[in-house]
Amino acid sequence: MTSPPAPGRDRLSSLTGLRFWAALLVVLYHLSRQVGTVPGLSDAVWYGRSGVTFFFVLSGVVLAWTYDGLRVPVRIFLWRRFARIWPLLAFSVAASVAVYALMDRAVSLKAVAANLLLVHAWFPEPVIFKGGNPAAWSLSDEAWFYLVFPPLLAVLAGRRARVWAWTAAGVVCATLILWPALSGLSPVTRLWALDYLPLTRGLQFVLGVVAGLALKRGWRPPVSLPVAAALVIGWHLAMIPWHHAVPDALWYSPYSASQWLSAPIFAALICAAARADLDGRRTGLGGKWMIRLGHWSFAWYLLHEIVIRAALHHWGQPAPGADTLVFWAGVLLVSQAAAGAAYQWLEHPAERWLRGRVGRRPSDAAADPVKPGNRQIGAGDRP
């Protein structure tokens, strides 16, 4: 029997590596739709926005894995999550607004304020939930997940495995019911309710939480990592004939389905990768460069669309063929370099500085007695 990974930032290193591939899926999706298509590849990533679903599930898994059993005051937990996402959010919104200004495109001040306050995904108006930095809409959802995580963990942690299994089944059933149930809404409202609204997207986070709790208790996913990866690839390839048969404007098109129904498949992939790390098996996802790229993935996600927009404004739409490939390559290189610089000089230092202002590391909090009067995250807060 192998020993579990040592504590640390990348104790489940394969999950860090997977973050890069999920971010790449989103980047290729935007390149295909905004710049121009590359035959074959663009077909496979035409619905790559599903990478956001991966990150929502992953967020639940990682938070449950990290905080289950610890006794961390909620205010410290929330501050540390703020330190994790807000500095780079603020920078990306400023960069996005600057590029819009260069394009002589008006920017809604209300949208920028909603961006910075992390509430923009709650508004059904596209000018708000797509305003500021359009890619940052998902952070509004993440902020909601962070708020509900402490009571959610209090309810679920320490329960029997069958409670987690029923919770996961309930989430999947709710997904299958809500998708057609919201079909009667107007296209814009339906898009917002299915693809942006934190309440509906929260189902994917809950699925991740119960998966993370199960993993922490030794659960073994029913599929191996290669099988789970094949399922993810197969799901996206199945979108190709579906896309050619059904216009995206229809509710049963693959656009929303690719994001809305993919959570169980991504959960299987994440759990299989984590289980491989726990068993001490090599995955090809935990190497030095994969971890580095995984660390850069958050900045890459927030900055890549800004680079695409600026490049299109400066050089215009490339001609199909070799010009499109060169444009793609340039955007990939520049946006990845910008992401690495942003991580090294802004995201990571700002997070460390802010985290040091309040509280201690979760491991420190777990080792020390809990101060009375502080509401806690962890086993001590169960009803």
Residue pairs with C-beta under 8 A, 6 or more apart in sequence:
2 278
2 279
2 280
3 280
4 11
4 278
5 11
5 12
5 13
5 277
5 278
7 363
10 16
10 286
10 291
11 277
12 62
12 65
12 273
12 274
12 277
12 278
13 277
13 285
13 286
13 290
13 291
14 225
14 273
14 274
14 276
14 277
14 283
14 285
14 286
15 58
15 61
15 62
15 270
15 273
15 274
15 277
15 285
15 294
16 285
16 286
16 290
16 291
16 294
16 295
17 273
17 283
17 284
17 285
17 286
17 287
17 290
17 291
17 293
17 294
18 54
18 58
18 269
18 270
18 273
18 285
18 294
19 55
19 58
19 294
19 297
19 298
20 290
20 293
20 294
20 296
20 297
22 51
22 54
22 55
22 58
22 297
23 51
23 297
23 298
23 300
23 301
24 51
25 45
25 48
25 50
25 51
25 54
26 48
26 49
26 51
26 52
26 301
26 304
27 48
27 300
27 301
27 304
27 332
27 335
28 41
28 42
28 45
28 48
29 45
29 46
29 47
29 48
29 49
29 51
30 304
30 305
30 308
31 308
31 328
31 331
31 332
32 38
32 41
32 42
32 45
32 46
32 48
33 46
34 305
34 308
34 309
34 312
35 308
35 312
35 317
35 318
35 324
35 327
35 328
35 331
36 317
36 318
36 320
36 324
36 327
37 43
37 320
37 324
38 324
38 325
38 328
43 240
43 243
44 236
44 237
44 240
45 236
46 239
46 240
46 243
47 236
47 239
47 243
47 254
47 255
47 258
47 259
48 236
49 195
49 258
49 259
50 236
50 258
50 259
50 262
50 266
52 138
52 259
53 204
53 259
53 260
53 262
53 263
53 266
54 262
54 266
54 269
54 270
55 138
55 301
56 138
56 141
56 142
56 145
56 201
56 204
56 205
56 208
56 263
57 204
57 205
57 207
57 208
57 211
57 263
57 266
57 267
57 270
58 208
58 266
58 270
59 142
59 145
59 205
59 208
60 145
60 204
60 205
60 206
60 207
60 208
60 209
60 210
60 211
60 212
61 208
61 209
61 211
61 212
61 215
61 267
61 270
61 271
61 274
62 208
62 212
63 145
63 149
63 153
63 208
63 209
63 212
64 153
64 157
64 208
64 209
64 210
64 211
64 212
64 213
64 216
65 212
65 215
65 216
65 274
66 362
67 77
67 149
67 153
67 362
67 377
67 378
68 153
68 157
68 212
68 213
68 216
68 378
68 379
69 157
69 216
69 366
69 378
69 379
70 362
70 365
70 366
70 377
70 378
71 365
71 366
71 370
71 376
71 377
71 378
71 379
71 380
72 359
72 362
72 365
72 366
72 376
72 377
72 378
73 359
73 365
73 371
73 374
73 375
73 376
73 377
74 150
74 375
74 376
74 377
75 358
75 359
75 374
76 358
76 359
76 360
76 365
77 146
77 149
77 150
77 377
78 146
78 147
79 354
79 355
79 357
79 358
79 359
80 355
80 358
80 359
81 142
81 143
81 146
82 354
83 350
83 351
83 354
83 355
84 351
85 139
85 142
85 143
85 298
86 118
87 346
87 347
87 350
87 351
87 354
88 298
88 299
88 302
88 342
88 346
88 347
88 350
89 115
89 116
89 118
89 133
89 136
89 139
89 302
90 116
91 342
91 346
92 133
92 135
92 136
92 302
92 303
92 306
93 112
93 115
93 116
93 132
93 133
93 136
95 133
95 303
95 306
96 132
96 133
96 134
96 306
96 309
97 107
97 112
97 132
97 133
99 306
99 309
99 310
99 313
100 106
100 107
100 309
101 107
102 310
102 313
103 309
103 313
107 131
107 132
108 127
108 128
108 131
110 128
110 131
111 120
111 127
111 128
111 130
111 131
111 132
112 131
112 132
114 120
114 123
114 128
114 131
114 132
114 140
115 131
115 132
115 133
115 136
116 132
118 139
118 140
118 143
119 140
119 143
120 128
120 129
120 131
120 132
120 136
120 137
120 140
121 129
121 137
121 138
121 140
121 141
121 144
121 196
121 197
121 198
121 201
122 140
122 197
122 198
123 129
124 188
124 189
124 192
124 193
126 188
126 192
129 137
129 140
129 192
129 196
130 137
133 302
133 305
133 306
134 305
135 301
135 302
135 304
135 305
135 306
136 302
137 196
140 196
140 198
141 196
141 198
141 201
141 202
141 205
143 198
144 198
144 199
144 202
145 198
145 202
145 205
148 202
149 209
149 377
150 375
150 377
150 381
152 206
152 209
153 209
153 377
153 378
153 381
154 377
154 381
154 382
154 383
155 382
155 383
156 163
156 164
156 167
156 209
156 210
156 213
157 213
157 378
157 379
157 382
158 379
158 382
161 214
161 217
161 219
164 210
164 213
164 214
165 210
167 206
167 210
168 207
168 210
168 211
168 267
171 203
171 204
171 206
171 207
171 210
171 263
172 207
172 263
172 264
174 203
175 203
175 260
175 261
175 263
176 261
178 194
178 200
178 203
179 194
179 251
179 256
179 257
179 260
179 261
180 251
180 252
182 190
182 193
182 194
182 251
183 190
183 251
183 252
185 193
187 249
190 251
190 256
191 256
193 200
194 200
194 256
194 259
194 260
195 201
195 256
195 259
195 260
203 263
204 263
207 263
207 264
207 267
208 267
208 270
211 267
211 270
211 271
214 271
215 271
215 274
215 275
215 278
219 271
220 275
221 228
221 268
221 271
221 272
221 275
222 268
223 231
223 268
223 272
224 272
225 269
225 272
225 273
225 275
225 276
225 283
227 272
228 265
228 268
228 269
228 271
228 272
228 273
229 269
231 265
231 268
231 269
232 262
232 265
232 266
232 269
235 258
235 262
235 265
236 258
239 254
239 258
242 253
242 254
242 257
243 253
243 254
246 252
246 253
246 254
247 253
248 254
248 255
273 283
273 285
276 282
276 283
277 283
277 286
284 290
292 340
293 336
295 343
295 348
296 336
296 339
296 340
296 343
297 339
298 343
298 347
299 338
299 339
299 340
299 342
299 343
299 347
300 335
300 336
300 339
303 335
303 338
303 339
303 342
304 331
304 335
304 339
307 331
307 334
307 335
307 338
308 331
308 335
311 327
311 330
311 331
311 334
315 327
318 324
318 326
318 327
359 365
360 368
370 376
370 380
375 381
